[in-house]
Amino acid sequence: MEPLDLTKHAPRGPREKLAGCAFMARTIDKVRAELPGGNLGKYVVEGQHSLSAYVLHKLRIPVDELRAEVARAKDESEIEAWLRARVDPAVVEEVNRKLGASRTDNLTPEGSEFLYSRHPLMRGREAPGTTFDFLEADDAAEFSAAP
């Protein structure tokens, strides 16, 4: 697959599904940005508070295996087939439910400070309630002034 430059545009939205799983298309875009010639920009794949890491952990997909598959695959249909062969649809459904219910408006002060340190353009704005709404608003703010 071709690398992506996520300093020029956002990854796909958090609601967009791949192999039935929300956030997976966004995660694939971030992994593609890690490929030689790509640019991850402000986005992260791994880390304690990374939703990509959470999704991959719940689906029991080691991030390094996903990276290798993305580097090997010629197109996204190969990635989707690889994912469908590996993941349990019941687990995907549970992950989708938890992600869809995740909210940013009920965080602890420490959690809120971390969130805004990662998404400074959202500081001082009224925070949308769901995590997906928050990420979509942050992407829009990040790239609204882009040429």
N, C-alpha and C positions, 0 to 999 in steps of 0.2 A: 504494500500500500504506500501511497505517497505521504510524505511528511506534511504537517500543517503548521502554520505560523499563527499562534493564538495571541500575538500582539497586534494582529491586523483584524481579527474577528474572533468572536466568542466561539467556544465549542457549542455543539448542539444543546438545546435546552434540556433541563433535568427531567422533564416529563416524557421526552422522546424515548421510545423503547427500542431495544434490539434484542432479539430472541425472547421477546415478551417481557423483558426486564427494564423498568424505568431506570434512568441514570446511566444505563450501559452505553448508549450511543455517545453520551457526553464523555464517559470514561474512555471509550475507544478514540475519540478525538484527542483527548489529552495524551494518550499513549502514542498516537501518531505524531503529536507535537514533540515527543521525546526522540523520535527517529532522527538520524543524521540529516541535517538540513532543516529540521523543524525548530520551533521556538515555543516553549511551554508558557512563556510570559509569567503571569501571576498565578497561574493554575497549578494545582498539585494532584498527584496520583496517590502518593503514599503519605502517611502521617497520622497522628493520633486523632485528629478531627476531620480527616478527609472522608467525604461521602463515597468517593470512588473506592477507597480502601475498605470502608464498611461494606459496600455492596459485594466486592470481590471476596472478602472474608466470609460473609454470609453464604455466598454461592460456592464456597470452597474452591476458589480459583486463585492460585498463587500469582501474584502480580508479575513475577518474572516469566511464568508460563504464558500469560496473556501478552506480555511484551514480545516474546519470541514468536508467538502466533501472528501478531499484528505485523511484525517485521517480515514474516514468511509469506503471508497471504497476498494474493494478487488483487483481491477486492473484498468488499465487506460481506458479500454472500458467503465467502469461505469462513470468515470470522463468525457469522451467525450460525452456520452449520456446526462449527467447532463448539460454540457455546451450547447450542441445543443438545448436542451429544453428551455434554458434561453436566448440565444443571437439571435439578429436580423441579418440575413445574410447580409443585406445591411450595417449595422454598421460594421460587420466584414470586409467586402470589403473595406470600407472607412478607417478603422484602418490599414489594410494591405497596402493600398496605401500610407498613411502617414508615416508608419514605413519604407516602402521601399524607400521613397523619403528623409528620414531623413539623414542629413549629419553632419559630424564632422569637416569638413574643412572650415566652414563658421561661427564658433562660435565667440561670443564676447570674449575679453581677459579674462573676469571673467568666462565665461562658459568653455573656454578652460582650465583655471587653475583648475576649479572644476573637469573636465573630467580627467585630468592627475593626480589629487590627488587621484581619485578613481582607476585609471589604471596606476600606476607608471612605469610599465614595458614598456609602450608605449611612455614614455617621451623620446625625442631625436630621435625617429624613424619617418620616413615619415608617416604621418597619412593617412590611407586609407580614401577615400571620404565619403562613406556611413557609417552610424552608424552600420549596420550589418557587413560590412567589418572590421570596427574597433574592434567590439566585438569578431569576429572570430580570428583576429590577436592577440588580447589580450589573449584569451583563449589558442591559440597555444603557445604564449610566456610563459604563466604561467605554462603550463604542458609539454613543450618541453624537460625539463631536469628531468622530473619526472621519477622514476624507473619503 
